[in-house]
Structure formats: C-alpha cells, structure tokens
Amino acid sequence: GRAHRDQQLVLLKEHLEKYYRSRNRKWIVLFPEGGFLRKRRETSQAFAKKNNLPFLKHVTLPRLGATQVILETLVAPQENGTPAGRDAVIKESKSKGLQWVIDTTIAYPKGEPIDIQTWILGYRQPTVTHVHYRIFPVKDVPAEPEALTHWLYQRFIEKEDLLTHFYETGAFPPLQGQTKAVSREMTLSNLRLVCIQSFAFLSGGMWYCIFQYFYHCLF
C-alpha cells in the first residue's frame, strides 16, 4: 500500500545518509520498475490507460519515489540546477555525489530471462544476453518531481522501442548515422560463477553457525 511505500522511502533516505554517504560509496543500482515485469505489467498498463500514457508491453512505467529520494540525497544540488544550501555544503564536503545516470536495457533471447536457479542448476543451454546502455550526466536529469517523472517515463518509452526492435530483428537498433549497432562481446566464466555462488552459500552458512552459537550460549 501507499503508506508502506512512503515509509520505505523514509527508511531509504535514512539508510543513504547513514551508510552510503558516510562510507563514500560510488555506485547505486536502482530498478525504477518497482518489481518483476510479470507481476507489474497488468497494473502498469491499467495505470497508463487511466492517465492517457503509452501502452507498454516489454517494460512497465517506472515509479518515481526511490529515484527522487536517491537524487535528492546523493546529488549535489548545484549539479542539477537547484539552489545550494547549508545541507549541500555539508554533503559536498563528504562526497561530490553521483555524477552520471547509466540507463541500462536488458534483452533476453525470446524474452525469457535467466533466473538464479538456472545459474545454479544449469538446466538451460548457454545463451547470449544483450545489454544496451546510455550515459546521462546527472546535471541533465531534472530535480522537480513533475519534470523528473516525465524524464523517467521518456526513458522507459524509449526502452519499449528498443526492445520491440530487438524482438523483431534480434538486435538493438543502430545509433543515428550507423547501419549496424556496434557491440562488444563479454563471456561469463563458469568457474567465476561457481566461486561466487559457493562464497554466497558458505558465507550464509557461516553466519547461521555464528548465530546458533551465540543463541545457545545466551539461552
């Protein structure tokens, strides 16, 4: 519900101030969709119809809340055209803030994403996942809510066009002035994936054992 989402945004802002900024982090990953496509597509399309917005099949309309909190908290105000105040000076002394927005669009063969179970069990044939990205200076991203909403919607309308082209042709459209999209191949190492998964399982087991040890010592 809305009340729960609003409370989560407050917690997000507190977390960014307490942990992200204090540790001088450089990156933050955000999924503005707010959930899985298969779960949100129908409600997104109903919202679009009600508000006279484009009908999207391959993506959902993004939610504004988390994006706005992140930009308000982690971008120096003078970088996106808003006046800088005392808080901005304090934040600027700790970090320059976010400098870029990297807009990433992922296309899967036949529109079927690979999930974690597939990675672990390997029951699907090796596949190629295509990633299309664009980079925007953060100063070009509007700060005012209405303008930011419009900017975000435009990015996802563009994503819809990109994915429509991909699923019709098997490739993303080329840039203006080019006849073919330029791509760079990257191969995931099976050994590296096994090591990452093993580390995740082992670290989870380690913390579980530590918890059990202290639990039994205390009780």
URTADA-V995341 format. One line per field, one symbol per residue. psi: psi as a letter, one per 30 degrees, with the letter a starting at -180 (. if undefined). burial: b if it has 9 or more other C-alpha atoms within 8 Angstrom, else e. A space follows every 50 residues. Layout:
BEGIN
psi = ???
burial = ???
END
This chain:
BEGIN
psi = leeeeeeeeeeeeeeeeeeeefghlflkkkjfegakefffeeeeeeeeee ghlkjkefllklkedeeeeeeeefkkeffgflkkaeeeeeeefelflkfl jjjkkkkkkggjlkleeeeefhfllklkkkkkllkkkfffkkekeeeeee eeeeefeeeeeeeeeefefgllkllkflfkkklkkkkkkeeeeeeeeeee eeeeeeeeeeeeeeeeee.
burial = eeeeeeeebeebbebbbeebbbeeeeeeeeebbeeebeebbeebbebbbe eeeeebeebbbbbbebbbbbbbbbbbbebbeeebeeebbebbebebbbbe eebeeebbbeeeeeeeebeeeeeeeeeeeeeeeeebbbbebbbebebbbe bbbebbbebbebbbbbbeeeebbbeeeeeebeeeeeeeeeeebbeebeee eeeeeeeeeeeeeeeeeee
END
